């Protein structure tokens, strides 16, 4: 089953997706609400909606993010990506040995989630804007300290994810050993819809990984291609680690991290030692397709022209108030 959220005629609806178009669910129903109701209930609701009329997918319909997640954790689960981007961002080759010890993630901005065909502005002050081709899993049940076996049962479904990145801002921030911050929080695209986990189970390879083809192009020219099954850990391990000693909740998004072999520009910059292909510019169109899920396509537009950030003042060193 596939679930989508869309706006048409000033009205936002949620529904199931078929070859005929979008089949609305009852008024007031959201995809996040379906996720929180659990996969069996969601499948029943979707099946009922498919018996009703369809809204054609045409230019009168604007697809929105399938859901607005309460949290977004984004991992770095592809070894090839780590190797290339580290060289580009830090100037150091190779994969840190700590990467192999456990999957690593950061929390990104859930308020910056954008639709699958929305325009995406360049973050203020960035000259090295980049895309990142990923797949995201959506949690379907609350849980804490899950085993990987339990975690598989907590995945509701999957969607395509583009973790847009301002590489110049990111490089500065990460020198402070805390970021990324403004290098990452301007936009995260999800879509075009949410595909339930049962629909993709047949795509698992002999090692239990989802073997889905992933491709990205800029202005119609293919830049990267990989298999989702090249992840260092399967999604159930990522979910289990996210829940370790804490909670995951229904609706949370878990990003795979960027695939290798051109899944982002920074990987190629690190390998080639030059900005080839060049950073994204206003007017560029980035298209991503993941087998079994769908395609998202976003045009880059100019962002806000804001004044420079004020630097810190010199350390005053006072220990007591002046008399």
Secondary structure, DSSP 8 states (H G I E B T S, - for coil): -EEEEEEETTEEEEEEEETTEEEE-STT--HHHHHHH-HHHHHHHHHHHHTS--B--STT-EEE-S---S-EEEE---HHHHHHHHHHHHS--S--GGGGTS--EEEE-GGGEE-TT--EE--TT-S-EE--EEEEEEE-S-EES--HHHHHHTEEEEEEEEE-EEHHHHHHHHTTTS--STTT-S-EEEEEEEEEGGGGGGGB-TTS-B--EEEEEETTEEEEEEEGGG-SS-HHHHHHHHTTTSEE-TT-EEE----SSSSSHHHHHHHHTS--S--B-TT-EEEEEETTTEEEEEEEE------------------S---
